Amino acid sequence: MADDHHGEDRPEYDPEHVELPSREPPLRSTAPQSDYTMSHVATGFVVLAVGLVLTFGVALAL
């Protein structure tokens, strides 16, 4: 079975002698912090409207 974790590249973990990484981790981009356009906002409102129509429209129709 192949080991995809590349164990040979990692030193053994020793909680008594913790070494910090030699470089900073890469910057991350998460959804709330990402830029968005008015097109994304409009798409969100359309999805909201369709969901509300399906939820309440079907209930009121029955």
Contacts in CASP RR format, 6 or more apart in sequence:
PFRMAT RR
TARGET T0000
AUTHOR 0000-0000-0000
METHOD contacts of the structure
MODEL  1
MADDHHGEDRPEYDPEHVELPSREPPLRSTAPQSDYTMSHVATGFVVLAV
GLVLTFGVALAL
11 19 0 8 1.000
END
